[in-house]
Amino acid sequence: MPEGDTIWHVARRLHTALATHELTRSDLRTPRLATTDLTGRTVLDVTPRGKHLLTRIEGGLTLHSHLRMDGAWRVFPAGAPWRGGPAHQIRAILGTAGHTAVGYRLPVLDLLRTSEEDRVVGHLGPDLLGPDWDAGTAARHLTADPARPLGEALLDQRNLAGIGNIYKCELCFLAGATPWTPVGALPEDTPVRLAAAAHRLLKANTGSGGRPRNTTGLRRPGQELFVYGRAGRPCLRCRTPVRESPQADRPTYWCPRCQQGPVP
């Protein structure tokens, strides 16, 4: 599932292509929205909220989408061929005089009143890349269930919005704790430091300029991440082989020397 910084980039591309422009084409290919026609309305903005995308449209409407594992939005110059998948995978088309945004394999696509956006995003914790970000609030959410494993708490979008499996593994490494460590077993200041580190890392990667996601500060290929995807390879700090095991059905990586706590 895309991380919050990826969704931020998608929202920026959509906003640049669509915002302030009138829709000349509207095709929403889901049964509930099949008869909806948004042509003639102006796109006001495209805003990310955690891993959700909110496309606000003239008339008090919001097109809400979520990519989950396989969804994608692609933007093409008007008249250019579309390359994002076969036509039967298209779920949404929003076109202006200059660009066409095509949503492929979108598992979530809703149209709602803008005033009712809380119905789909109101459950989210502070957005790591949003104006409501607050490390203290996020830390309080993380510690609300002391027995919960750290990795699961970080992935819970109700605690803080925007962390996916990559950042989960990297943040646990930076905390020196395995992802299976109960949150209540961490030093008292760790949750707020983790929340601040998460914000710092995602913010830094919004300015990556298309480079691979980086949490280490190293620019050598293959050394952009501390542990994620490095099973069997040496830890960048201590050279101990990184290990992998599932957590909540997701591949999870950790260094058995640099990170303390329970393991599967």
N, C-alpha and C positions, 0 to 999 in steps of 0.2 A: 504494500500500500504506500502511495507517495507520502513523503514527509512534508511538514509544513512549509519548508523553503521551496520545495518543488511546486506546491500549490500557489505560493506567492508569485513565482515566475509565470505560471499559467495565467493567473489573474492579471498580471501586468501586460502580458501579450494580448489577452482578450480586451482589456481596457484600452490599450493603445489602438487596437484595430476598430473597436466598436463605439466607444464612448463619444458622446456628442453627435453621433451620426444617426440618421433615420434608417430604419430597417426597410430594405427593399425586398427581402425574402425572409420567410418564417416558415419552418417545417419542423414540427415536434412529433417525432414518430414513436409515441407511446399511446396506448389505447385511450387513456383519460384525456390526453391533450391533442389528439389527432385532428380535431376540428378547430383548434385554437389558431387564430391568425393575429400575429403581432406586427404585420407590415404597416408602415406609416407611423409607427411610434419611434421615439428617439431613445436610444440606450443612454442612460444617465451615468452609470459607472459599473465596474465589475470589482467586487470586493472579496478577498479571501477571509474566511473565518475558520481558523484551525485548518482542517482538511476539507472544508466546504467552500463552494463557490457561489456567490450571490450576484447575479446579473440583474441590476435594477433598471427598470424600463418605465418610460413615461406612462402616467396613468396610475401610479401607485402599485405597480406589479414587480415581482421579483421572480426570476427563473433560478431555482435552486438546483445545483447539481453536485454530485459527489463521485469521485473517480473510483474509489475502492481499489481493487487490485488491478483491473484491466482497462478501466476507462481512460479516455484521452480527449482533449480538445486540440484541434489543429487549426491554424489560421493560414489562409491562402489569399494572395492577391486576386481581385475579381477577375474571372475568366481563366485563371490558372487551373491545371488539373489537380484533383484532390488525391493525396497519397497518405493514407492513414489506415487503410483496411478496405475490405470489400464493402460494396454498397449496402448489403443487408445488415451490416454492423452499425450503420449510421442511426443515431437516435435524435439528433438535433442539428438543424441548419439555421444559422442567423447570418443574413447577408446585408451588406451596405453597398453603396456605390463603389467603394474602394476595396473591400475585403469580404471574405466569407469565412465564418467560424463554423467548423464541423465537429460535432461531438460523436465520438465513436465508443460503442460498448458501454454507454453510461448506465450504470445499474440504478442510479437515483436521478430522477428528473421530475421536478415539481414546479408548478406555477402557483404562487400565493400572493396575497397582499403584502406589500412591503411592511406595513404596520404589524404584520403577523410573523415576521421573520423569527422571533423567539420560539415559535412553534417547532422550528427545525434546528436552531442553533442555541437556543436559550439554556440547554443543559450543559453546554461546554464550560470548562474552566477558563482562566485567563489565557488569552491568545498570545503565544510567544512572540508573534510578529504584529500584534494589533495594538490599538491605542489603549486597550484595557489591561495591558500587561502589568502584573504586580507580583514580584517574586515572593513576597511575604504571604500573599493569599494562596499562591500555588503551593508553597511549602506547607501551609496549614492543611490544604487538601491532601497532600501526599501523606501526611502523618495522621490523618483521621482514622485510618485502620492500621494500627501498629503491627499487626500480625501479617499484613499483606506483603508478599515478596516485592522487592524494590522494582524489578523489571516490569511486573504487572502494573504497579502503581504508576510508573512513568508512562506506560502505554494508554492508561485510562484517560480519555479525552475530557472526562468530567473533572479531572484534577488540574490539568493544564493542556491546552490544545495545540497540537502541531507536532508532537513527538511520534515517530514511527520506529520500526525495529532497528534501523541503523543507529539513530541517536540513542535509543535505549541502551544498546550494547556499549556505545562509546561513552555515555555518561556514567554507566556503572563502572567502567574502567577508570574514568577520571576520579570517581569517588573511592576507588580502591576496594570496592565491595562486589561480590558476585550478584548476579541478577536475582538469586534466590534468597538473598539476605532479607529477613523481615525489616520493614522500615523502622520499626521501633528499636531495633538493635543498632542503628546507626548513631554516630555521635550527634549530639543535639544540634550542632550548627550545619550538619551535612545537607539536610533537605533544602534549606534556603540557598546554600552554596551551589547545589545541583541545579536548582531552578534558575539561578543567575547564570550558571555556565550554559544551560540549555538555551537561554535567550541569546547569550553572546555568540554561541556557535551557529544557531540558525540565522541570526542577523548577519554574521560574517559571510555566510554562504549565499545570502541573497545578492551579494556583490561579486559572485564567483566569475561572472563573465563567461559562463559556459564551461568553465573548467570542472573537473570531477570534484564532488563534495570532499571537503577537507576538514578534519578535526585535529590534525597533528601539527599543522604549520609547516610540514615538510612538503617539498615540491617534487621529490623524486617519484616517478611512476611506481605504483604499488605500495607507497608509504603514506598515502593520504589519510588512512584510517588506522586507529590503534589496533583494533581487534576484529571488527566486522569483516566477514568474508575471508579471514586469515587462518582458518582451521588448519593445524599442522605446520604452519609457518612460524618462525621465531617472533616472539613479542618484540616490539620495537624498543622497549626499555630494558628488558632483562634477558632476552633471547630464549626464554622458555617457550616451547611450542604452545600456540594458542589452541584451546579446546572448543568443541561445539556440541551442543545438546539442545533439544527442543524445549521451549517454554511457551505455554499457551499456544501450541501448534506452530510456533515460529522458530526458525533456526536462531540460536543464541550463542554468542561467542564471548569467551572470557580468558584471561590469563590466570592460570592456577597459582602463580607466584605473586603477581602484583595485586591480585584481588582476593580478599579474605572473606570467608563466610561459607555457608552450605552450598553444596553442588548436588546435582541429581545422583 
